[in-house]
Amino acid sequence: MVVVGGGPGGYEAALVARRSGADVTIVERTGWGGAAVLTDVVPSKTLIATAEWMTIADRAPELGIRTAGLPVDGPARGHQVDLGRVNARVVELAEAQSGDIRARLEQEGVELLTGEGRLDGPQRVVVGDRVLEADVVLVATGATPRTLPEAQPDGERILTWTQLYGLSELPERLVVVGSGVTGAEFAGAYNALGSDVVLVSSRDRVLPGEDADAAEVIEEVFRSRGMTVLSRSRAAGARRTATGVEVTLADGRVVEGSHCLMAVGSVPATRGLGLEEAGVRLTGSGHVEVDKVSRTSARGVYAAGDCTGVLPLASVAAMQGRIAMAHALGDAVVPLDLREVAANIFTAPEIATVGMSQKALDEAGIRYVASTLELARNPRAKMLGMKDGFVKVFAHGATGIVLGGVVVAPRAGELIFPLTLAVSHRLTADEIAQSFTVYPSLSGSIAEVARVLHQRQD
């Protein structure tokens, strides 16, 4: 087995194959763990976790807590952010995680090669002057930030999300272009850290691909915390000035800032790898076409992760990689089912989802019932000063089987797991409602929503 790419899709696949007795070589260009560990998921969520502490600190006064030495009637915030130290810690943690992954691969007996792998036919990978013959090749090369022709990143004032960790001082005024998941997460984080943030959204609302009720909560929270959200405003370009940046909008308006973050999507890292020459079919966007067991159009070649465009989540990449190796080795395989994928957006509050969305249910014409409970009604949330968020669950109108759910709350990514189990194992709302929850607990809202659904079934 030869794996090209050392991110979650690649290293998880390598571990599965090695444990099954295969001879495995993994090729990685930039660092073990790939972009997910070094420049994307791990560093961004570390930064966001730091920002979360600032958000919690902002709730302190209403809980009766104030920082020692500050006047009672003074400003609520008594903390300042040392972004240089924050980013140093971010990089340290990412490198430590990368080192752990390398050590684990070595311990399992996987051969590690640093370099850029290129296919020379479906069963041969070239790395520098070395040729690797393979029974099976897995391509897991990920994706890179998309840029605009008139807004080329310079790594200092105009930045992609991979370049933020070189900043030593907090941006005075950060213009975030793009209101999808990446843009919303970083806009919320820097707003919490203390930057003046302007979020430029080309759509009617932030997070246009998410549950409409959840996105509305996040946008309201953004605005209430002082963020400027420019809806229906498409960015045409960005340029450096003597003191910062100017972002030009399509309607001619100009937004000034000290820094600009371009969060306008990503492009698959599939060019120059010899894929099409090896018989691997690509989509019009450059993604590798795969089926539900990660096979490509070329015999013996599989693909996993963001280069496939299936769903840009590290958890999905890892699952694709594990499924690919199991299938290649003749092991029992459950094809990838995106309806069972739990996803989380690390805003404050977070948005966690699983199963079918309300929009998908409506478009499919599926008969369903829904129930929503505001987080502010939960006793544990009251104790913690949490006000923004809700739990929403969808169940089949006749059978009561849970079809999907949305949780908007601090640590929603932890709270979604009971609904993930329900969707995966086709549990009914009644089965959730009849299970014990701790009192008081945030998860109690999930059982309460399920009890309401019992009354609403046809």
N, C-alpha and C positions, 0 to 999 in steps of 0.2 A: 504494500500500500504506500502510495506517495500522496501526501497532503500538501497542497499549495496554499499557505495562509495559516498563521498561528493564532487567529482570534478564536472566539468561543466555538464557532462552527468547526474550525480546524482542529483545535487541541482536544475538544471533547470527542471528535471522531477518532483521533489518533489513540486516545486512551481506550475507547471501545475496541478498536481493532487490535491493539496490543494485548489487551486482556483476553482476547479470543485466540491468541497465538499467532497473529500475523506479524510479519516483518514490516515495521513502519518507519518511514522517514517523513519528517515534516519540515517544510521550507518556509521561512519567514523573513521578510525584508527589513522591517523596522524594529520589532521587539516582540517578545513572547507575550501573548495575550492580545496582540494586535491593537488596532485603534480603540476597541472597546475598553481595554484596560489602560492604555497609555494616553489617549487624547480624547476619549469620548465618554463612555458610561461611567467608569470608575472616577475619573477626575471631576466630571461635571456633578455627579451626585455627592462627592465629597464637598465641593464648593457649596452646593445647595444645602447640605446638612449643616454647614457652618452658618449659612443664612437663616436656617430654621431656628437656631438659637437666638438670633436677633428678633425674629418674629415672636418667639416665646417671651423674650424679655420685654417686648412692647406691651404684653398683657399683664405684666407684673403690677402696675399701679392699681388696676381694678381688683386685684387679688389682695391688696393691702401690703404690697412689697415695694420698697424703694431702695435705691442704691445708697449705701452709707455715705454721708458727706454732702449729698445733694439736698437742696431745700425742698420741702414738701410741695410747694407751689411752683417748683421749677420744671424744666423739661423732663418728660417721662424717660427718655433714653439716656442712660448713663454710661453707655459703652461706645467705643470707637473701634473700627476695623483696621487692622494692619494687613493690608492686602498682600504685601510682599511675603509676610509670614504665612498667611492663609495659603497662598499659591505654592510656597515652598513645601508646606505640609501636603498639599494636594499632589504635587509631583513625587514627594517621598512615598506616599501611600501607593500611588500608581506603580512606581518602580518596585516597591516591595511586593505588590501583588504579581507583577510580571516575573519577579524572581521566584516566587512561590510556584507559579505555573511551570517555569523552566525546570525547577527542581523536581516537581512531580512527574513531568514528562521523562526526565532523565532516570528517575527512580523506577519508572515502569519499563524502561528499556527502549524508549523511542529515540531514534537517531535525529538529532537537531542540526539543521543546516541554515546558516544565515546567508541570505541572498535573494535574488529574484528568480522565481521559477517560471519557465515558459514551456508550453506543451510543444513537442515535436512529434505530432501524431497522437492518437488516443491513449497509447500505453508507454509514452516516453516523456520524461520531464528533463529539461536542460537547466542546470544551475551553474552559471559561469562556464568553466571548462569541464564540468562533470555531467555525465549523462546517466539518468536514473531510469532503469527499466521497471515497469510496474504492471501488475495484474489489474489493479484498480487505481484510479486517480480521483482525488476529491479536490475541487476548486473552491476555496473559501477566502477570496481576496478582498471582500468587503466593499466599501464605498468611500468616496472622498467628498468634502463639502463642495456644493455647487456655487459658482460665482457668476456675477453679472459682468458683461464686457465693459461697462462703464463704472464699475465699482470693484476694481482689482485690489485684493487685500495686500497690505504692506507689512503686516505683523506688528505695527506700532499704533496706528490710529484707526485704520480700516482692517477689521479682523474677522477671521472665521472662528468657529467655536473651538478649533484645535489650537488657536494661538492666544487665547485669553490668559493662559497660565503663565505667560511671560510678563504680565503687568505687575509692577511693583507698587503702584498707587491706585487708589480707587478712582474710576472715571468720575469726573465731576458731573458730566451730562452724557449719558450713554443712549445713543439712538440704535434701537434694535429693529432691523428690517426683517420681517417675517413673523407671523403670529401663529405658526404651527407649534408642535410640541417643543422643539428646541428653542425657538424664539420666546415662547411663553415661559419656559422654565428659567432661562437666563434672565429675562426681563424681571421676573418675580424675585429671583435671587439677588440681583444687583440692586433692585429697589429696597429689599430688606437690609442689604449691607450698607445702604446709605447713599447710593447714587441717585441723581435725578434721572429718571428713565422715560424715554419716549418710545412707544411701541408702534411701529408702522405696519398696519394690516391692510392687505389688498382686499380682504373680504368684509362682509357685514359685521363679523364678530371675531373675536380671538378663538383659536382652536376650532376652526370650521369643520374639521372631520370628526369631532367628538360629540357626545350627547349634548343636545342643545341646552338643556337645563343646567348641566354641569358647567358648560362654557359660560353661560350667563352669570353663574355664581363667581367664577374666576374673574371675569371682566369687571364685575361690580367690586370685587375685593381689590383688584388692581387700581381702579379709579379711587376707591376710598382711601388707599394708602398713598395717594398723591401721584400715581403714574399717569402720564398722558398717553391715551390710546387714540391713535388716528385711524379710524375705520374707513374702508373703501378708499384707501390711499396707496397707490402702487408706486414703489420706488423705481426711478429710472436710472439713477447713478449716484455715486458718492465720490467726493474728492477731498484731498487734504487742503487745509488752509494754514495760515501762519500759526494759528493758535488751536486748531482742532480739525473738524470735518464739517462739510456741508453735504447733506443728502437732498438730492433733487427729486421731487415727486413728478409723476406723469402729468399732473395738471399745472405744473410750473412752480408750485410752492417749494420753498427751500427750508429745510429743518437743520438747524445748527446744533452741534454737539462737540464734546471733547473727544469722543470716540464713537465708532460705529461698528456694530456687530452684524455681519451678514449671516442670516439664518434662513436661507431660501432653498433648502432641500439639499439633496446629495446626488451624486452620479456614481454608477457602479464602476469599480476598478477592474475592468475587463479588457481594456485596450492593450494591444501589444503582447498578449499572452499566448497567441497562436491558437485560440479557441476555435474560431471558425474554420481555420485550416485543418484542425483535427476533427471536424465534423460536428462541433458543438454549436447548436443553433442559439442565436441571440435575438432578443426582442428589439423593436424599434428604438427603445430607450437604452439599449446596450446591456440589459440584464440577461443572465443565463436562463433559458427556459428549462424548468424542471417539473417532474410529476410529483405526486404526493409521497413518494419514497426517495426523492432527491435525485432521480436519474435524469441525465441530459439526453440529447438526441444521439450522442456518440456512445457506442457500446463500451462499458467499463469506466465511463467518466461520470462522476456525480458532482453535484455542487450544493453549497449550503451558505446561508447567511445573506448579508445585504447585497451581495453581487447577484442574487436571484430575484430580488424585488418582491419576495413573497410577503414578508412582514418584517420591517426593520427593527427587530428586537433581539437582544443578545440571547434571550431564552429560546426564541424560535430558531436562531442560528444553531445553537447547541443541540436542539432537538433534531433539526434537519441533519446535522452531522452524525448524530448517534443513529438515526434511522438509516442513513446512507450506508454506514459501515455494517450495521446488522443485516441489511438487505444484501449487500455485496458478499457477506460471509455465509449467507443462507440461514440466518437466524430468524426466529419469529419476529414479525414486524407489524406494528400498528401504523397505518399510513397517517401522515400529518393531518390533523383536523383543527383548522383555525378557530372553529367555534368554541374550542376548549381552552383557548389561549387567554391567560390573564395578562392585562397590560396596566401600566401605571404611569401617570404624568406627575412629575415631581414639582408641582407648583405648591403654594401654601394657601389653602388646603390642597392636598393631592386629589387626583381623579383616578380611580381604579375601575376597570371594566372587565367583564368576562361574558362569554356567550354572545347571543345575538343582540344587536342594538335595537332601540325602539324604531329607528328609521328602517332598518333591515326587516324587522317584523312587519311594519306597515307595507313596505314594498312587496314583500312575499305574500301578503294577504293572509298571514297566519292569525288565527283567532287567539287572542291573548288577553290576560288581565294584568294590570300594573298597580303597584302600590308604592307610595313615597312617604318617608318620614323625615322631617327636618331634624338635623343634628341638634339644634338648640333645645329640642324637647328631651334629649337624653340626659339623665341625671349626672352621669360621669362627665359628659361634655360641659354641663353647667359648672361642675366643681373645678374643671380645668380652664374655664373661661373661653371655651370654644363655642362660636356662634354660627359660623358659616359652613354649610354643607348639608348633605342629606344621604339617605340610603333609598335606592329604588330597585325594585325587583320585578321581573316579568315572568309570568307563568302561563302555561297553556290553558286556554279557557275551559277545556273539557277535562283534561287529565290532571291538571295542577302541577305538571312537571316544570321545574324551573328552566327557563329558556335563556335567561341572561340577567345581568344586574350591574348597577352603577353605585359606587360609594364615593362620595366627596367628603373628605375629612382629613385631618392630620393623620399621617400613617395609614392612609387608605390602602396602600399596597399590602399592609399586613392584614387589614380587616376583610379584604376581598376573598381570602382563602376559603371560608365556609361556602361561599357562593360558587367558587371554582370547583369544589368537591361536588356540590349539588348539580352543576351543569355536566361535569365529567361522568357522574354516576347516575344521572337521570333521576335525581331525588325530587320529590314533590315539595311544594311549599308547606304542606302539612307535616312532612317529616322534619323539616327545619323547625317549624313552630313547636313541635313536641320535644325538641332537644333542649337540655338545660343550658342556660348561659349564666355567667357570673353576674351578680348584682352588687353594686352598679358596674356596668362595663359598656364600652362603646359598641361591642359586638351584640349587646342586648337589643340594639335597634334592628339588627338583621332578623332576629326571631320575632320581634314585634311586627315588622313589615310582613313577614310570612303569615302571622296570625290574621292580619287584615286581609290578606289574599284569600284565606280560607272562606271568608264571607262573600268574596267577589266572584268565585268560580261559578260558571253557568251550570 
